[in-house]
Amino acid sequence: MLSLIRTAALAAALPSILLAQSGPPMTVSSNAGQIRIEKLASLEFPWAVAPLPDGRLLVTEKPGRLRIFADGQLSAPVSGVPKTSYNESKVEQGGLLDVIADPNFAQNRRIYFSFSEPAEKQSPNQKEPGDKRFGEFIDLTDNMLAGGAVARATLDGSQLKDVEVIWRQDPKTIGRGHFGNRMAFAPDGSLFVTSGERMRFEPAQDPKSTLGKVMRIGADGKAEIFSSGHRNMLAIAIQPAGTVWVLEMGPLGGDELNLVERGGNYGWPIVSEGMNYDKSPIPAHKTRPEFKAPLKTWTPVISPSGALFYTGSLFPWKGDLIAGGLSSQAIIRLTLDGKTVKNEERLNMGRRMRDVVQASDGAILAVTDDKQGELLRLTPAKGVTRD
């Protein structure tokens, strides 16, 4: 559930990092045939990748670095990124998180990114109270008051200009993870943001809190709660017609695929298909029909992170929902028929998959969750053999 402990990245001061050579190409089997896995670069705990219209890629690293991959090279960190609450000495879910290009990036050079933001004022008396339902999964020494935030900025060469925070989780909380903070643009230009419940059992059902919610930020900048009753959503994808889907991590079992509707309440923590970490039971969705039930659940879990609806032609997957899996170490492909999941396929990647996106040519780009993480490109193998 929690990430591994990190150490400082020695490569952060280098002006550029050359394309990482990964040796012979690897392949993975799929129903569409063999798929080639090409390693493009090495990064420290990458969290998100975002293609730009000119072919460059933006990549975030949790310790607080935004990089640009172009022409086979990974840039030095882009300047102007705000300070995050990332702590080098602790198990950490926060840091620099998602990144996404404005739909009109070619004209305005604007990007959006999310991060865990420390509160301006920190009290020395703050203390993590713990919760027996999480067992050993809470670091009782973590007393940082922080919350997720979304900012926008203009990308000017290797620096960010006019950085402006446009949304913050409310309230900020002490310690723990589950920031969420995945983002996706809808066809109408509105920005959807997943807001995790910060490992608390109250805010997802609290209409005054933005924790445990899907947020919608309109083109006019106004933020609203779109849906509630969510847990830890690290994957969001929007169909071309505008339908919003999220995948969220359940507790001990019960990962969920949800079709998100305005005003919908998805039941956390009142109902779940999983148990608490101390094995205490949680009522199932069928016991409370007033809450919207997931369209699919997973036990054992897949730990979904990052998702897209495939619109390309390189693979025969048009319209399919593709998601990364952390604990499952897989890329999960779901074929949908309206609100029904007709088929599931897993590409066994042998790596914790943190994010997946589609490149302009239809290739799948991905990053892996590791101190020695990878930026990967997936294409049809065309005769390449497994190493």
C-alpha positions in Angstrom: 0.0 0.0 0.0 2.7 2.5 0.9 5.6 3.4 -1.2 9.2 2.4 -0.4 11.6 4.6 1.5 13.5 6.9 -0.8 16.9 8.5 -0.7 18.1 11.7 -2.3 18.6 11.7 -6.1 22.2 12.3 -6.9 21.4 13.0 -10.5 19.2 16.0 -9.8 22.1 18.4 -10.4 23.1 17.1 -13.7 22.4 19.3 -16.7 20.9 16.4 -18.7 20.7 12.7 -18.6 21.2 10.7 -21.7 18.8 8.1 -23.0 19.0 5.1 -20.7 20.1 1.9 -22.6 18.1 -1.1 -21.4 19.8 -3.8 -23.4 17.9 -6.2 -25.7 14.2 -5.3 -26.2 11.7 -7.0 -24.0 8.2 -8.1 -25.0 5.0 -9.0 -23.2 2.2 -11.2 -24.4 -1.3 -9.9 -25.2 -4.4 -11.0 -27.0 -3.2 -8.6 -29.8 0.2 -10.4 -30.0 3.6 -9.6 -28.6 4.1 -6.1 -27.4 7.6 -4.5 -27.3 8.6 -2.7 -24.1 11.2 0.0 -24.8 12.9 1.7 -21.9 13.4 5.4 -22.7 14.8 6.8 -19.4 15.5 6.2 -15.7 13.9 8.3 -13.0 13.5 8.4 -9.3 9.9 7.4 -8.3 8.2 8.9 -11.4 4.5 9.5 -10.9 3.1 10.8 -14.1 3.9 11.3 -17.8 2.1 13.8 -20.1 2.7 14.1 -23.9 3.0 17.6 -25.4 1.7 18.4 -29.0 5.3 18.8 -30.3 6.3 15.2 -29.2 8.0 16.1 -26.0 7.1 14.4 -22.7 6.6 15.9 -19.3 7.5 13.5 -16.4 7.1 14.1 -12.7 9.2 12.6 -10.0 7.8 12.4 -6.5 10.7 14.1 -4.8 9.7 17.3 -6.5 11.2 17.3 -10.0 9.5 18.0 -13.3 11.5 16.9 -16.3 11.2 17.0 -20.1 12.0 14.0 -22.3 12.9 15.0 -25.8 15.2 13.7 -28.6 16.3 10.8 -26.5 17.3 12.9 -23.5 15.9 13.6 -20.1 16.3 17.2 -19.1 17.6 18.7 -15.8 14.7 19.6 -13.5 12.5 22.4 -14.7 12.7 25.4 -12.4 9.8 27.1 -10.7 8.1 24.0 -9.2 6.7 24.8 -5.7 8.0 23.1 -2.6 6.2 19.9 -1.7 5.7 18.1 1.6 7.8 15.2 0.4 10.1 14.0 3.2 13.2 12.1 2.2 13.4 10.2 5.5 9.9 8.8 5.5 7.6 6.4 3.6 5.8 8.9 1.4 2.8 9.0 -0.9 3.0 12.8 -1.5 5.4 14.9 -3.4 5.1 16.1 -7.0 2.2 14.1 -8.5 0.2 14.5 -11.7 0.9 16.7 -14.7 -1.2 17.4 -17.7 -1.0 19.7 -20.7 -3.7 22.3 -21.3 -5.9 21.3 -24.3 -4.7 24.5 -26.0 -1.1 24.1 -25.0 0.1 24.8 -28.5 -1.3 28.3 -28.2 -0.9 29.1 -24.5 2.0 26.9 -23.3 0.1 26.2 -20.1 0.4 23.0 -18.0 -1.3 21.9 -14.8 0.3 19.8 -12.1 -0.7 18.5 -8.6 1.4 18.2 -5.5 1.3 17.7 -1.8 1.5 21.1 -0.3 2.8 21.7 3.3 0.8 24.2 5.4 2.4 27.6 5.8 2.2 27.3 9.6 3.4 24.1 11.3 2.9 23.6 15.0 5.5 21.7 17.0 2.7 20.1 19.0 1.0 18.4 16.0 0.7 14.7 16.5 -0.6 11.8 14.3 -3.3 10.2 16.4 -3.3 6.9 14.6 -6.3 4.6 13.9 -6.5 0.9 14.7 -8.3 0.2 11.5 -5.1 0.9 9.6 -3.0 -1.4 11.7 0.7 -0.8 11.0 0.1 1.3 7.9 0.3 4.6 9.6 3.6 6.3 10.4 2.9 7.8 13.9 6.0 10.0 13.6 4.7 11.9 10.6 3.4 15.2 11.9 3.5 17.3 8.7 0.3 19.3 8.1 -0.3 19.1 4.3 -2.9 18.7 1.6 -3.1 18.2 -2.1 -3.0 21.2 -4.5 -3.4 21.8 -8.2 -1.4 24.6 -9.9 -1.1 25.9 -13.4 1.8 27.6 -15.0 3.3 28.6 -18.4 6.1 26.3 -19.6 8.8 28.6 -20.9 11.8 26.5 -22.0 13.2 24.9 -18.9 11.2 27.0 -16.4 7.7 27.5 -15.1 6.4 31.0 -15.1 3.2 32.6 -13.6 2.7 29.6 -11.2 -0.7 29.8 -9.7 -2.4 27.4 -7.3 -6.0 27.1 -8.5 -7.4 24.5 -6.0 -6.5 23.0 -2.6 -7.8 20.1 -0.6 -9.7 21.3 2.4 -8.9 20.7 5.1 -5.2 20.0 5.3 -4.5 17.0 7.6 -1.6 15.7 9.6 0.4 12.8 8.2 -0.9 9.9 6.1 -1.3 9.5 2.4 -4.2 9.1 -0.1 -3.8 12.5 -1.8 -5.3 11.3 -5.0 -4.8 14.3 -7.3 -5.1 12.6 -10.7 -6.4 15.0 -13.3 -8.2 14.8 -16.6 -9.7 17.3 -19.0 -13.3 16.9 -20.2 -14.4 17.8 -23.8 -16.0 21.0 -22.5 -12.6 22.2 -21.1 -13.4 21.5 -17.4 -10.7 19.9 -15.3 -11.6 16.9 -13.1 -9.4 16.2 -10.1 -9.6 13.2 -7.8 -9.3 14.1 -4.1 -8.4 11.3 -1.8 -9.8 10.9 1.7 -6.3 11.2 3.3 -6.8 7.9 5.1 -9.6 9.3 7.3 -13.0 7.8 7.8 -15.1 11.0 8.1 -14.5 13.5 5.2 -15.7 11.4 2.2 -19.3 11.8 3.5 -18.8 15.4 4.8 -20.3 17.8 2.3 -18.1 20.6 3.8 -14.9 18.8 3.0 -13.3 18.3 -0.4 -11.6 15.1 0.8 -12.9 11.8 -0.7 -14.4 13.6 -3.6 -14.2 14.0 -7.4 -13.8 17.7 -8.0 -14.7 19.6 -11.2 -12.9 22.9 -12.0 -14.8 24.8 -14.7 -13.3 26.8 -17.5 -14.2 29.8 -15.4 -12.0 28.5 -12.6 -14.9 27.7 -10.2 -14.4 24.4 -8.3 -17.3 22.2 -7.3 -17.8 18.8 -5.7 -18.9 16.5 -8.5 -19.2 13.3 -6.5 -18.5 12.0 -3.0 -18.0 8.9 -1.0 -14.6 8.0 -2.5 -11.5 6.5 -1.0 -8.1 6.6 -2.8 -8.5 7.4 -6.5 -5.2 7.3 -8.4 -6.8 6.8 -11.8 -9.3 8.8 -13.8 -10.2 8.6 -17.5 -12.8 10.5 -19.5 -14.4 9.0 -22.6 -14.5 11.2 -25.8 -18.2 11.8 -25.1 -17.4 13.2 -21.7 -18.3 10.3 -19.4 -16.0 10.2 -16.3 -14.6 7.0 -14.8 -12.4 6.5 -11.8 -10.6 3.5 -10.4 -10.0 3.6 -6.7 -8.1 1.5 -4.2 -10.2 -0.4 -1.7 -8.9 -1.2 1.8 -8.0 -4.8 2.3 -9.6 -6.0 -0.9 -12.4 -4.3 -2.9 -10.6 -2.1 -5.5 -13.3 -0.4 -7.6 -14.2 0.8 -11.1 -16.8 3.5 -10.9 -18.8 5.4 -13.5 -18.9 8.9 -11.9 -22.1 10.8 -12.1 -22.7 14.4 -10.9 -24.0 14.3 -7.3 -23.4 10.6 -6.9 -22.3 9.2 -3.5 -20.2 6.0 -3.8 -20.5 5.0 -0.2 -17.0 5.1 1.4 -16.5 4.4 4.3 -20.0 3.2 5.0 -19.8 0.4 2.4 -17.0 -1.5 0.6 -16.3 -4.8 -0.9 -13.1 -5.0 1.2 -12.3 -5.1 4.9 -10.3 -2.7 7.1 -6.6 -3.5 7.6 -7.3 -4.8 11.1 -9.7 -7.3 9.5 -12.8 -5.6 10.9 -15.7 -5.9 8.5 -17.3 -3.2 6.3 -20.9 -3.7 5.0 -21.1 -4.6 1.3 -22.6 -2.2 -1.2 -25.7 -4.4 -1.6 -26.7 -3.6 2.0 -27.0 0.1 1.3 -28.7 0.6 -2.2 -28.8 4.4 -1.7 -25.1 4.5 -2.6 -23.9 3.9 -6.1 -22.2 0.5 -6.4 -19.0 0.0 -8.4 -19.4 -1.6 -11.8 -16.5 -3.9 -11.1 -14.4 -4.8 -8.0 -11.1 -6.7 -7.5 -10.1 -9.0 -4.6 -7.2 -9.7 -4.7 -6.5 -6.0 -5.5 -4.8 -4.6 -8.5 -3.9 -1.2 -6.9 -4.9 0.9 -10.0 -2.8 4.0 -10.8 -3.2 6.0 -14.0 -5.8 5.3 -16.7 -6.8 6.2 -20.3 -9.4 5.4 -22.9 -7.6 4.2 -26.0 -8.4 6.2 -29.1 -5.5 5.2 -31.3 -5.0 2.7 -34.1 -1.7 1.1 -33.3 -3.4 -1.5 -31.1 -6.8 -3.1 -31.7 -8.1 -1.6 -28.5 -10.1 1.4 -29.6 -12.5 2.4 -26.8 -11.0 0.2 -24.2 -10.1 1.4 -20.7 -6.4 0.8 -19.9 -5.0 1.2 -16.4 -1.8 0.8 -14.6 -1.5 -1.6 -11.6 0.9 -1.3 -8.7 0.6 -4.4 -6.6 -0.6 -6.4 -9.7 2.5 -5.3 -11.6 0.4 -5.2 -14.7 -1.4 -3.1 -17.3 -5.1 -3.9 -17.1 -7.3 -3.6 -20.2 -11.0 -3.5 -19.8 -13.5 -3.8 -22.7 -16.7 -2.0 -21.9 -20.2 -2.2 -23.2 -22.0 0.8 -21.8 -21.9 0.1 -18.0 -20.8 -3.5 -18.4 -17.3 -4.8 -18.3 -17.2 -7.5 -21.0 -13.6 -8.5 -20.8 -10.5 -8.0 -18.8 -6.9 -8.7 -19.9 -3.7 -8.2 -17.9 -0.4 -7.5 -19.5 2.1 -8.9 -16.9 4.7 -6.2 -16.8 6.7 -7.4 -13.8 6.9 -3.8 -12.5 4.7 -1.6 -10.4 2.9 0.5 -13.0 2.3 4.1 -11.8 0.9 5.8 -14.8 -0.2 5.1 -18.4 -1.0 7.5 -21.2 -1.4 7.4 -25.0 1.1 9.0 -27.3 0.1 10.8 -30.4 1.1 7.9 -32.6 -1.0 5.4 -30.6 1.8 4.0 -28.5 1.3 3.5 -24.8 3.7 5.4 -22.5 4.1 4.4 -18.9 6.2 5.0 -15.8 7.0 2.6 -13.1 7.0 3.1 -9.3 10.5 2.5 -8.1 13.5 4.4 -6.9 15.1 3.3 -10.1 11.9 3.9 -12.0 11.5 3.7 -15.8 9.8 5.7 -18.6 8.6 3.0 -21.0 7.1 3.0 -24.5 4.9 0.0 -25.6 4.4 -0.8 -29.3 3.5 -3.9 -31.4 6.6 -6.1 -31.3 6.6 -7.0 -35.0 8.9 -10.0 -34.6 10.9 -8.8 -31.6 11.5 -11.8 -29.3 11.5 -11.9 -25.5 14.9 -11.5 -23.9 
